[in-house]
Amino acid sequence: MISSISRTVSALRAYQQKMEVTADNIANVSTERFKKSSATAIEGSNGDVQLNIKPVNTEGYRYHEFEGDKMVEKEGSNVDLGEEIPEMMITQRVYEANLKTLQTHDRMLGSLLDIIS
């Protein structure tokens, strides 16, 4: 049972970090030439949850802006809020599910200790 707690805690840590990556992407949606990161949860060798974070090097949107008396082409970030917000909602729900699992483990161990003593 302790190994399952360890796996659940690793999932909580991974999804917390995934939420941080998504929050960073959202915070930089208006930052010129910002490249978002992608975070993917994978199963580790011991059955724990690990996070694979890598930058997404696609081009951002192009726009024109005046600098002095010249029109200059610029590149915005490649963050799409239409992708990031739903991803954050899914990550939140997965985090909550793992937290509920950990709470259930805690209640089960408490009941077991009550029975033994």
TORPA-4810 file (N, C-alpha, C, O; in nm, 3 decimals):
<nodes>
NODE_1_0.081_-0.119_0.000_0.000_0.000_0.000_0.086_0.126_0.000_0.045_0.227_-0.056_M
NODE_2_0.204_0.121_0.062_0.291_0.237_0.070_0.342_0.276_-0.070_0.359_0.394_-0.098_I
NODE_3_0.367_0.177_-0.157_0.413_0.210_-0.292_0.305_0.284_-0.371_0.336_0.371_-0.452_S
NODE_4_0.179_0.251_-0.346_0.071_0.323_-0.415_0.063_0.467_-0.366_0.030_0.557_-0.443_S
NODE_5_0.092_0.491_-0.239_0.096_0.627_-0.187_0.210_0.704_-0.254_0.194_0.820_-0.292_I
NODE_6_0.324_0.639_-0.267_0.438_0.702_-0.333_0.406_0.740_-0.477_0.443_0.848_-0.523_S
NODE_7_0.337_0.653_-0.548_0.298_0.683_-0.686_0.199_0.798_-0.693_0.207_0.883_-0.782_R
NODE_8_0.107_0.801_-0.598_0.008_0.909_-0.595_0.075_1.043_-0.566_0.041_1.144_-0.627_T
NODE_9_0.171_1.043_-0.474_0.244_1.165_-0.443_0.326_1.210_-0.564_0.335_1.330_-0.591_V
NODE_10_0.385_1.116_-0.638_0.460_1.154_-0.759_0.367_1.213_-0.863_0.406_1.304_-0.937_S
NODE_11_0.245_1.164_-0.872_0.146_1.220_-0.965_0.107_1.361_-0.923_0.096_1.450_-1.007_A
NODE_12_0.088_1.382_-0.793_0.056_1.517_-0.744_0.167_1.616_-0.779_0.140_1.727_-0.823_L
NODE_13_0.291_1.574_-0.758_0.405_1.662_-0.791_0.413_1.690_-0.941_0.436_1.804_-0.983_R
NODE_14_0.392_1.587_-1.021_0.400_1.603_-1.166_0.291_1.697_-1.217_0.317_1.784_-1.300_A
NODE_15_0.169_1.679_-1.169_0.059_1.763_-1.217_0.066_1.905_-1.161_0.014_1.998_-1.222_Y
NODE_16_0.128_1.922_-1.046_0.152_2.057_-0.996_0.251_2.128_-1.089_0.232_2.244_-1.125_Q
NODE_17_0.356_2.056_-1.128_0.454_2.113_-1.219_0.392_2.140_-1.356_0.424_2.240_-1.420_Q
NODE_18_0.305_2.052_-1.401_0.236_2.073_-1.529_0.150_2.198_-1.523_0.144_2.274_-1.619_K
NODE_19_0.084_2.221_-1.410_0.003_2.341_-1.393_0.092_2.465_-1.398_0.053_2.568_-1.453_M
NODE_20_0.212_2.457_-1.340_0.305_2.569_-1.342_0.351_2.600_-1.485_0.365_2.717_-1.521_E
NODE_21_0.375_2.497_-1.565_0.415_2.517_-1.705_0.303_2.586_-1.782_0.328_2.680_-1.857_V
NODE_22_0.180_2.540_-1.762_0.066_2.601_-1.831_0.046_2.745_-1.784_0.017_2.832_-1.866_T
NODE_23_0.061_2.770_-1.655_0.046_2.906_-1.602_0.153_2.999_-1.661_0.124_3.114_-1.693_A
NODE_24_0.274_2.949_-1.676_0.381_3.028_-1.737_0.347_3.061_-1.882_0.368_3.173_-1.927_D
NODE_25_0.294_2.963_-1.954_0.253_2.987_-2.093_0.146_3.096_-2.099_0.156_3.188_-2.180_N
NODE_26_0.045_3.086_-2.013_-0.063_3.184_-2.013_-0.013_3.322_-1.974_-0.054_3.422_-2.033_I
NODE_27_0.076_3.329_-1.876_0.129_3.457_-1.831_0.208_3.528_-1.942_0.218_3.650_-1.942_A
NODE_28_0.263_3.453_-2.034_0.346_3.510_-2.141_0.275_3.515_-2.276_0.341_3.526_-2.379_N
NODE_29_0.143_3.507_-2.276_0.068_3.506_-2.402_0.094_3.633_-2.484_0.089_3.629_-2.607_V
NODE_30_0.122_3.744_-2.418_0.146_3.871_-2.489_0.293_3.908_-2.500_0.327_4.017_-2.546_S
NODE_31_0.381_3.819_-2.458_0.524_3.847_-2.464_0.576_3.820_-2.604_0.557_3.713_-2.661_T
NODE_32_0.643_3.921_-2.659_0.695_3.910_-2.795_0.796_3.794_-2.807_0.887_3.782_-2.725_E
NODE_33_0.779_3.711_-2.908_0.864_3.597_-2.943_0.875_3.490_-2.834_0.967_3.409_-2.837_R
NODE_34_0.783_3.489_-2.738_0.783_3.385_-2.634_0.746_3.251_-2.697_0.652_3.243_-2.776_F
NODE_35_0.819_3.146_-2.662_0.789_3.010_-2.708_0.736_2.930_-2.590_0.801_2.918_-2.486_K
NODE_36_0.617_2.875_-2.607_0.554_2.799_-2.499_0.626_2.666_-2.477_0.704_2.621_-2.560_K
NODE_37_0.596_2.605_-2.364_0.648_2.473_-2.332_0.532_2.375_-2.327_0.418_2.412_-2.299_S
NODE_38_0.563_2.250_-2.354_0.466_2.143_-2.349_0.506_2.047_-2.238_0.623_2.010_-2.227_S
NODE_39_0.411_2.007_-2.155_0.437_1.914_-2.045_0.350_1.791_-2.063_0.228_1.800_-2.068_A
NODE_40_0.415_1.675_-2.072_0.344_1.549_-2.092_0.377_1.454_-1.978_0.494_1.432_-1.946_T
NODE_41_0.274_1.399_-1.916_0.294_1.302_-1.808_0.325_1.166_-1.868_0.257_1.121_-1.961_A
NODE_42_0.429_1.100_-1.814_0.467_0.966_-1.859_0.487_0.877_-1.737_0.512_0.924_-1.626_I
NODE_43_0.477_0.748_-1.760_0.499_0.651_-1.651_0.648_0.625_-1.637_0.717_0.595_-1.735_E
NODE_44_0.697_0.637_-1.514_0.838_0.610_-1.487_0.865_0.461_-1.473_0.773_0.380_-1.483_G
NODE_45_0.989_0.426_-1.451_1.028_0.285_-1.443_0.969_0.214_-1.321_0.951_0.093_-1.324_S
NODE_46_0.940_0.288_-1.215_0.883_0.228_-1.093_0.732_0.244_-1.085_0.673_0.221_-0.979_N
NODE_47_0.670_0.284_-1.195_0.527_0.306_-1.194_0.488_0.443_-1.144_0.369_0.473_-1.131_G
NODE_48_0.587_0.528_-1.117_0.556_0.663_-1.073_0.525_0.752_-1.193_0.543_0.711_-1.308_D
NODE_49_0.480_0.872_-1.167_0.446_0.966_-1.273_0.558_1.067_-1.288_0.600_1.129_-1.190_V
NODE_50_0.606_1.082_-1.409_0.711_1.179_-1.439_0.659_1.274_-1.545_0.563_1.244_-1.617_Q
NODE_51_0.722_1.389_-1.555_0.679_1.490_-1.650_0.789_1.514_-1.752_0.905_1.533_-1.717_L
NODE_52_0.750_1.513_-1.878_0.841_1.542_-1.987_0.808_1.683_-2.036_0.703_1.705_-2.097_N
NODE_53_0.898_1.778_-2.011_0.876_1.917_-2.050_0.969_1.951_-2.164_1.090_1.930_-2.156_I
NODE_54_0.911_2.005_-2.272_0.994_2.047_-2.383_0.935_2.171_-2.448_0.814_2.189_-2.449_K
NODE_55_1.022_2.256_-2.502_0.973_2.378_-2.568_0.905_2.345_-2.700_0.942_2.248_-2.767_P
NODE_56_0.808_2.426_-2.736_0.739_2.412_-2.864_0.790_2.527_-2.952_0.760_2.643_-2.927_V
NODE_57_0.867_2.492_-3.054_0.935_2.595_-3.134_0.861_2.634_-3.261_0.925_2.665_-3.362_N
NODE_58_0.729_2.635_-3.258_0.654_2.684_-3.373_0.656_2.837_-3.372_0.681_2.899_-3.268_T
NODE_59_0.631_2.895_-3.487_0.629_3.041_-3.495_0.506_3.097_-3.426_0.400_3.035_-3.425_E
NODE_60_0.522_3.215_-3.370_0.409_3.286_-3.315_0.339_3.365_-3.425_0.382_3.364_-3.540_G
NODE_61_0.233_3.431_-3.388_0.160_3.510_-3.488_0.242_3.632_-3.529_0.319_3.686_-3.450_Y
NODE_62_0.223_3.674_-3.652_0.295_3.790_-3.707_0.203_3.912_-3.704_0.083_3.901_-3.729_R
NODE_63_0.261_4.026_-3.673_0.186_4.151_-3.676_0.280_4.265_-3.712_0.402_4.250_-3.706_Y
NODE_64_0.223_4.378_-3.749_0.301_4.495_-3.785_0.277_4.605_-3.682_0.168_4.622_-3.628_H
NODE_65_0.385_4.678_-3.656_0.378_4.784_-3.556_0.469_4.898_-3.599_0.575_4.875_-3.659_E
NODE_66_0.428_5.020_-3.569_0.513_5.134_-3.598_0.621_5.147_-3.493_0.594_5.139_-3.373_F
NODE_67_0.744_5.166_-3.539_0.856_5.202_-3.451_0.912_5.331_-3.508_0.983_5.331_-3.609_E
NODE_68_0.879_5.439_-3.441_0.914_5.570_-3.496_0.827_5.597_-3.617_0.704_5.603_-3.605_G
NODE_69_0.890_5.614_-3.733_0.814_5.638_-3.856_0.815_5.518_-3.950_0.771_5.529_-4.064_D
NODE_70_0.865_5.403_-3.903_0.872_5.282_-3.986_0.773_5.178_-3.938_0.747_5.165_-3.819_K
NODE_71_0.719_5.104_-4.033_0.633_4.989_-4.002_0.725_4.867_-3.994_0.796_4.835_-4.089_M
NODE_72_0.722_4.798_-3.879_0.810_4.684_-3.854_0.725_4.559_-3.830_0.624_4.564_-3.760_V
NODE_73_0.767_4.447_-3.891_0.698_4.320_-3.866_0.756_4.257_-3.740_0.877_4.253_-3.721_E
NODE_74_0.666_4.208_-3.655_0.708_4.146_-3.529_0.640_4.011_-3.516_0.541_3.981_-3.582_K
NODE_75_0.697_3.930_-3.426_0.640_3.797_-3.398_0.592_3.794_-3.254_0.666_3.829_-3.162_E
NODE_76_0.467_3.753_-3.235_0.412_3.737_-3.101_0.445_3.599_-3.046_0.521_3.523_-3.107_G
NODE_77_0.388_3.566_-2.933_0.411_3.434_-2.874_0.334_3.328_-2.952_0.243_3.359_-3.028_S
NODE_78_0.372_3.204_-2.932_0.301_3.093_-2.997_0.200_3.028_-2.902_0.157_2.915_-2.926_N
NODE_79_0.163_3.099_-2.796_0.067_3.048_-2.698_-0.075_3.069_-2.751_-0.111_3.179_-2.794_V
NODE_80_-0.155_2.963_-2.748_-0.295_2.971_-2.788_-0.381_2.945_-2.664_-0.384_2.834_-2.611_D
NODE_81_-0.450_3.049_-2.618_-0.534_3.034_-2.499_-0.644_2.931_-2.517_-0.690_2.871_-2.420_L
NODE_82_-0.685_2.909_-2.641_-0.786_2.807_-2.670_-0.736_2.666_-2.642_-0.817_2.574_-2.624_G
NODE_83_-0.606_2.648_-2.637_-0.546_2.518_-2.598_-0.509_2.517_-2.450_-0.530_2.418_-2.381_E
NODE_84_-0.455_2.627_-2.402_-0.400_2.632_-2.266_-0.507_2.625_-2.157_-0.490_2.553_-2.058_E
NODE_85_-0.616_2.697_-2.173_-0.720_2.700_-2.069_-0.785_2.563_-2.051_-0.795_2.516_-1.937_I
NODE_86_-0.829_2.495_-2.159_-0.884_2.359_-2.138_-0.780_2.262_-2.080_-0.815_2.177_-1.998_P
NODE_87_-0.654_2.275_-2.121_-0.548_2.189_-2.067_-0.532_2.212_-1.917_-0.511_2.118_-1.841_E
NODE_88_-0.542_2.338_-1.875_-0.530_2.369_-1.733_-0.647_2.310_-1.654_-0.629_2.262_-1.542_M
NODE_89_-0.766_2.312_-1.712_-0.883_2.255_-1.646_-0.869_2.104_-1.629_-0.904_2.049_-1.524_M
NODE_90_-0.820_2.037_-1.732_-0.798_1.892_-1.724_-0.692_1.860_-1.618_-0.710_1.769_-1.537_I
NODE_91_-0.584_1.936_-1.620_-0.476_1.915_-1.522_-0.528_1.933_-1.380_-0.492_1.857_-1.290_T
NODE_92_-0.612_2.033_-1.359_-0.670_2.057_-1.227_-0.753_1.937_-1.181_-0.744_1.895_-1.066_Q
NODE_93_-0.834_1.883_-1.271_-0.919_1.769_-1.235_-0.836_1.644_-1.205_-0.868_1.569_-1.112_R
NODE_94_-0.730_1.622_-1.281_-0.643_1.506_-1.255_-0.574_1.523_-1.120_-0.560_1.427_-1.045_V
NODE_95_-0.530_1.645_-1.090_-0.468_1.673_-0.960_-0.567_1.643_-0.848_-0.532_1.578_-0.749_Y
NODE_96_-0.690_1.692_-0.863_-0.793_1.669_-0.761_-0.822_1.520_-0.742_-0.843_1.475_-0.629_E
NODE_97_-0.824_1.444_-0.851_-0.849_1.300_-0.842_-0.737_1.231_-0.764_-0.763_1.143_-0.682_A
NODE_98_-0.613_1.270_-0.790_-0.501_1.210_-0.718_-0.501_1.252_-0.572_-0.463_1.174_-0.485_N
NODE_99_-0.543_1.373_-0.544_-0.553_1.418_-0.405_-0.660_1.338_-0.331_-0.640_1.301_-0.215_L
NODE_100_-0.771_1.313_-0.397_-0.878_1.232_-0.337_-0.828_1.089_-0.310_-0.860_1.031_-0.206_K
NODE_101_-0.750_1.035_-0.401_-0.691_0.902_-0.381_-0.602_0.900_-0.257_-0.608_0.807_-0.177_T
NODE_102_-0.520_1.003_-0.241_-0.432_1.012_-0.125_-0.513_1.024_0.004_-0.478_0.964_0.106_L
NODE_103_-0.621_1.101_0.002_-0.707_1.114_0.119_-0.773_0.980_0.154_-0.789_0.947_0.271_Q
NODE_104_-0.812_0.905_0.053_-0.872_0.773_0.076_-0.771_0.677_0.138_-0.804_0.601_0.230_T
NODE_105_-0.646_0.680_0.088_-0.539_0.598_0.148_-0.524_0.634_0.296_-0.510_0.545_0.381_H
NODE_106_-0.526_0.763_0.326_-0.509_0.809_0.463_-0.621_0.756_0.552_-0.595_0.709_0.663_D
NODE_107_-0.745_0.765_0.505_-0.858_0.713_0.584_-0.849_0.562_0.602_-0.879_0.511_0.710_R
NODE_108_-0.807_0.490_0.498_-0.794_0.344_0.508_-0.688_0.306_0.611_-0.709_0.215_0.692_M
NODE_109_-0.573_0.374_0.607_-0.469_0.345_0.705_-0.516_0.379_0.847_-0.487_0.306_0.941_L
NODE_110_-0.588_0.489_0.861_-0.643_0.525_0.992_-0.739_0.420_1.044_-0.735_0.385_1.161_G
NODE_111_-0.825_0.369_0.957_-0.920_0.262_0.997_-0.845_0.136_1.034_-0.880_0.069_1.132_S
NODE_112_-0.743_0.103_0.958_-0.663_-0.016_0.987_-0.595_-0.004_1.124_-0.593_-0.100_1.201_L
NODE_113_-0.542_0.112_1.152_-0.478_0.134_1.283_-0.582_0.128_1.396_-0.553_0.078_1.504_L
NODE_114_-0.700_0.178_1.370_-0.807_0.171_1.473_-0.845_0.026_1.501_-0.868_-0.011_1.616_D
NODE_115_-0.851_-0.057_1.397_-0.886_-0.198_1.413_-0.778_-0.272_1.491_-0.808_-0.353_1.579_I
NODE_116_-0.653_-0.243_1.457_-0.540_-0.313_1.523_-0.529_-0.276_1.670_-0.502_-0.362_1.754_I
NODE_117_-0.551_-0.148_1.703_-0.530_-0.106_1.842_-0.652_-0.115_1.927_-0.647_-0.083_2.046_S
</nodes>
